[in-house]
Amino acid sequence: MTDKTESFNPYKGLIQAFVGQLTHCKHLNLQVEDAGENYAVLSLPYHQALVGYPETGVLHGGVITTLMDTTSGSAVVCACYSSDGHCELSPTLDLRVDYMKSAEPHLPVYGRVECHKITKNIAFVRGVAYQEDPQHPIANVVGSFMRIGTDVLTDEFKQVLEDGVNGV
C-alpha cells in the first residue's frame, strides 16, 4: 500500500489562516478549497439561513458577493506573498459582480479568482462563481485591491498568517 498523503500547500494554509480570522467567513462557513501563487478557490455551503427567496430556495445575492469579495482578497493575499514573501492585506477598492443566473438551491457555490496583475500599490483580479462547472458560471467578478503593506497588521495577525504558511 502506498502512502498518498497530500503534500502541504503553503498558499492554502495561508488562506485558511486568513479566512479563519474573519468573523463573517465563520458565520457563512466559507471553506478554502485550493490556493496557489496567484489564485484562490473558496466554497460557500448551501444553508437555509442564506436564502433570499424562501419560495424558491435561491441564495441571496449578497452572500455570493461576499464569497467573491473574500475569494478575490484571498487571491491578492497569495499574489502578494508570492511576489515578495510577506503577508499583507489589501482592502477592496472596486468590485464588480455580474450575475448571469441564480444559484441552484441546495448546492454549494464556489468562487475561483485569479490575481492577474499586481503593482506596487494595486492588485487586479478576475474570476467566476459557479456550482458544478466553472464553464457555466453564476457570476463573473473583476476587481481592484489596494496594497497597504505589512505595517498595518498586528503582530498577532501576522503570526497567524505565518503559522498558516508554515503549516502550524
C-alpha positions as CSV (number, residue, x, y, z in Angstrom):
1,M,0.0,0.0,0.0
2,T,1.4,3.4,-0.9
3,D,1.2,6.5,1.2
4,K,-1.0,9.0,-0.5
5,T,-0.6,11.9,1.9
6,E,-1.2,15.2,0.3
7,S,1.8,17.5,0.3
8,F,1.4,20.7,2.3
9,N,0.3,23.7,0.3
10,P,1.6,26.9,2.0
11,Y,-0.8,29.1,0.0
12,K,-3.8,27.1,1.1
13,G,-2.5,27.2,4.7
14,L,-2.1,31.0,4.4
15,I,-5.7,31.4,3.1
16,Q,-7.1,29.1,5.7
17,A,-5.4,31.2,8.4
18,F,-6.7,34.4,6.7
19,V,-10.3,33.3,6.3
20,G,-10.3,31.7,9.7
21,Q,-9.7,35.2,11.2
22,L,-12.7,36.8,9.5
23,T,-15.9,36.6,11.6
24,H,-18.3,36.8,8.6
25,C,-16.5,33.9,6.9
26,K,-17.0,31.8,10.0
27,H,-20.7,32.7,10.1
28,L,-21.1,31.8,6.4
29,N,-18.9,28.7,6.9
30,L,-16.7,29.6,3.9
31,Q,-14.2,26.8,3.1
32,V,-10.8,27.0,1.4
33,E,-10.8,24.5,-1.4
34,D,-7.5,25.4,-3.1
35,A,-4.9,28.2,-3.4
36,G,-1.7,28.9,-5.3
37,E,0.7,31.7,-6.2
38,N,-1.9,34.0,-7.7
39,Y,-5.3,32.3,-7.1
40,A,-7.8,31.1,-4.5
41,V,-10.8,28.8,-4.6
42,L,-13.4,29.1,-1.7
43,S,-16.7,27.5,-1.3
44,L,-20.0,28.6,0.3
45,P,-22.1,25.7,1.5
46,Y,-25.8,26.0,1.0
47,H,-27.7,26.8,4.1
48,Q,-31.4,27.7,4.5
49,A,-30.5,30.8,6.6
50,L,-28.7,32.3,3.5
51,V,-31.8,32.0,1.2
52,G,-33.0,35.3,-0.2
53,Y,-36.2,34.0,-1.8
54,P,-37.9,31.5,0.5
55,E,-40.4,30.4,-2.1
56,T,-37.6,29.3,-4.5
57,G,-34.8,28.4,-2.1
58,V,-32.3,30.6,-4.1
59,L,-29.4,32.1,-2.1
60,H,-29.3,35.8,-1.5
61,G,-27.0,37.6,-4.0
62,G,-25.3,39.3,-1.1
63,V,-23.7,36.1,0.2
64,I,-22.4,35.3,-3.2
65,T,-20.9,38.8,-3.5
66,T,-19.3,38.2,-0.1
67,L,-17.9,34.9,-1.3
68,M,-16.4,36.6,-4.3
69,D,-15.0,39.6,-2.4
70,T,-13.4,37.2,0.1
71,T,-12.1,34.9,-2.6
72,S,-10.7,37.9,-4.5
73,G,-9.0,39.3,-1.4
74,S,-7.5,35.8,-0.8
75,A,-6.1,35.6,-4.3
76,V,-4.4,39.0,-3.7
77,V,-3.0,37.7,-0.4
78,C,-1.5,34.8,-2.3
79,A,-0.1,37.0,-5.0
80,C,1.5,39.4,-2.6
81,Y,3.0,36.6,-0.6
82,S,4.3,35.0,-3.9
83,S,5.8,38.3,-5.1
84,D,7.7,39.3,-2.0
85,G,7.3,36.7,0.7
86,H,5.3,38.9,3.0
87,C,1.8,38.5,4.3
88,E,-0.2,41.6,3.7
89,L,-3.9,42.5,3.5
90,S,-5.4,44.5,0.7
91,P,-8.8,46.2,1.1
92,T,-11.2,46.2,-1.8
93,L,-11.1,49.4,-4.0
94,D,-13.6,48.3,-6.6
95,L,-15.5,45.0,-7.1
96,R,-17.9,44.3,-9.9
97,V,-20.0,41.2,-9.8
98,D,-22.1,40.4,-12.9
99,Y,-24.8,37.9,-12.1
100,M,-25.6,35.6,-15.0
101,K,-28.1,33.2,-13.4
102,S,-29.4,32.2,-10.0
103,A,-27.6,29.6,-8.0
104,E,-29.4,26.2,-7.8
105,P,-30.9,25.6,-4.4
106,H,-29.2,23.0,-2.1
107,L,-25.8,23.1,-3.9
108,P,-22.6,24.8,-2.7
109,V,-21.3,27.8,-4.6
110,Y,-17.6,28.0,-5.5
111,G,-15.6,31.1,-6.1
112,R,-12.4,30.9,-8.1
113,V,-10.4,34.1,-8.5
114,E,-7.0,34.9,-10.1
115,C,-4.9,37.9,-9.3
116,H,-3.7,38.6,-12.9
117,K,-1.7,41.8,-12.3
118,I,0.0,43.2,-9.2
119,T,1.7,46.6,-8.9
120,K,3.3,48.4,-6.1
121,N,0.0,49.9,-5.0
122,I,-2.8,48.0,-6.6
123,A,-3.7,44.3,-7.4
124,F,-6.2,43.4,-10.1
125,V,-8.4,40.2,-10.0
126,R,-10.9,38.3,-12.2
127,G,-12.9,35.2,-11.6
128,V,-16.1,33.3,-11.5
129,A,-18.7,32.0,-9.1
130,Y,-20.1,28.6,-10.1
131,Q,-21.6,25.4,-8.7
132,E,-20.8,22.3,-10.6
133,D,-18.8,23.6,-13.6
134,P,-16.7,26.8,-13.8
135,Q,-17.5,26.8,-17.5
136,H,-21.1,27.6,-16.6
137,P,-20.7,30.5,-14.1
138,I,-23.4,32.0,-11.9
139,A,-21.4,35.3,-12.0
140,N,-18.2,36.9,-13.2
141,V,-16.2,39.2,-11.0
142,V,-13.5,41.8,-11.7
143,G,-11.9,44.0,-9.1
144,S,-9.0,46.0,-7.8
145,F,-7.5,46.0,-4.3
146,M,-5.2,48.5,-2.6
147,R,-1.9,47.2,-1.3
148,I,-1.4,48.7,2.1
149,G,1.8,46.9,3.2
150,T,2.6,44.8,6.2
151,D,2.8,47.7,8.8
152,V,-1.0,47.8,9.4
153,L,-1.1,44.1,10.6
154,T,-0.9,43.5,14.3
155,D,1.9,41.2,15.4
156,E,-0.7,38.6,16.4
157,F,-2.4,38.6,13.0
158,K,1.0,38.4,11.2
159,Q,1.8,35.4,13.3
160,V,-1.5,33.7,12.5
161,L,-0.8,34.1,8.8
162,E,2.8,33.0,9.0
163,D,1.7,29.9,11.0
164,G,-0.7,29.2,8.2
165,V,2.1,29.4,5.6
166,N,4.3,27.1,7.7
167,G,1.5,24.6,8.5
168,V,1.5,25.2,12.2
